[in-house]
Amino acid sequence: MLQSLFNFFSVLLGTLNRTEMTALINTDEFENARRCRDPRFDGRFFIGVLTTGIYCRPICPVRMPKKQNVRLYRSAASAFEAGFRPCLRCRPESSPGTSAWIGSPYKVSKALHLIARGNLDRFSVDVLAEQLSIGPRQLSRLFQQYVGASPIAVAQTQRLHFAKKLIDETNLPLSEVCFAAGFGSVRRFNAVFQSTYARSPKELRKGVRGAKQAKGEGICVRLSYRPPLDWKSMLAYLEYRKIPGVEYIDLDQNAYYRTIAIDECVGDICAQFSETEHSLMLQINFPDTRYLYQIVEKVRLLFDLKADSEDIERFLRDDPLLKKIVKKNPGTRVTGCWDGLEVTVRAILGQQVTVKAATTLAGRVAERFGENYKVSSAHLTRVFPSAEKLANADLSGMGIVGQRISAIKAVAAKIATGEIVFDGVLETEEFVRRLCEIKGIGDWTAHYVALRVLNDPDAFPYSDLILRRAAVNNQETLTPKALLQLAEVWRPWRAYAVILLWKHYQQTARKK
């Protein structure tokens, strides 16, 4: 009883300190979303309830607390640092998460993106700050101002949430959950859960209701997103560009299948969208559970699940050119990728040929040099070859012209030696510059790869011919320079404008 009172008053006092005040957001702005339990705001803010010491998602089904008894926070990490513990009912760990760039300056957005990719599991905050070309103290100040929590707290909350998700949704042994979520030891894992939930991981799992997947079905987790999301369009995009043997899309089942490889380990995944829920079910078949978080994050980036379409579309609707296109195409997201090498090779093969021809050539590369893979699905037969393999491969006799063979081998060699990386550390301009240094890779190819690989919401392949035609309402074609000038008002969402204009061109071309 005394401990409960102590925790309660700690939360009350915590609302007055400077750190938390920077984390708080205006209740009035989000009050209607809170009262309506609007799923479009899930992950955009979190609700700390003063009377219980718990923080919840806006969609939490429990009895609605009074306005004077709540505090709203920018992130789960800021609510946690303020002394609130996660709700066991709405499970904040199942939230779509906060889009890294919402309301934050570029450096903070970039840092959040790198943390989500696991950078603080491998490096220190000092290294993270160095990657962003700022000092550690400045990074900490920016995080307190815009996120309401330190970089370490964000990473720890991310780790805790993922572990809780695995406890609730899988049959994975708790020792494997511990290391899959990035905890350094089982003792630390148990201590954090006891401190946060006042229960051990074992006790939490006993309290989980509902059956989990049967043994032998792989590991299944549900990934939420904020509506709207035009996932049917994304699946159609991937279907048209799939690499035979490596990827398979079942449009009837709303599912995307592919083989994956990480550090010499191979496996496969299936991502299936729900027609009725704002989520996809991800099934993972992979031999090493230490890579689970990395796999889940890659899938989130592949389908752009963290984006906030409401925020992006509200901004783009202010432009007269995009207004009607946005209205016609709600939930447009930027389709990412699983592997940067794969997309780069695919883009090189697609130079001056049809999409269908590039698909055929990519399939030949996978068939000849990819590792054989056998699963229950007859559609997945190959793992795409590694950079090391392609750098030394003999690509002659496959219908690929000599210049493109040289470009593929050169880019593979640079990836193998670490001269080109796809971890999101490099700025888009620097990444494009390095790719363009390779003979046979031009401006269009480099910018297209950046759009798919870097998850930069402002990536913009301004030399694209279709884009230069779609951006005008007559039969003219803009110059790249003219398109760049026109697109200035679309910042920082130019990547989304690209996808909208490509859709628009496809829709209008069919009518002509």
Secondary structure, DSSP 8 states (H G I E B T S, - for coil): -HHHHHHHHHHHHHTTSHHHHHHB--HHHHHHHHHHT-GGGBTTBEEEETTTTEEE-TT--S----GGGEEEESSHHHHHHTT-EE-TTT-GGGS----TTTT--HHHHHHHHHHHTTHHHHS-HHHHHHHTTS-HHHHHHHHHHHTSS-HHHHHHHHHHHHHHHHHHH----HHHHHHHTT-S-HHHHHHHHHHHHSS-HHHHHHT--S----TTS-EEEEEE--S---HHHHHHHHHHH--TBTEEEETTTTEEEEEEEETTEEEEEEEEE-SSSSEEEEEEE-S-GGGHHHHHHHHHHHTTTT--HHHHHHHHTTSHHHHHHHHHSTT------S-HHHHHHHHHHTTTS-HHHHHHHHHHHHHHHSEE---S-TTB-EE---HHHHHT---TTSS--HHHHHHHHHHHHHHHTTSS--SS-S-HHHHHHHHHTSTT--HHHHHHHHHHHS--TT---TT-HHHHHHTSSSS----HHHHHHHGGGGTT-HHHHHHHHHHHHHHHHHH-
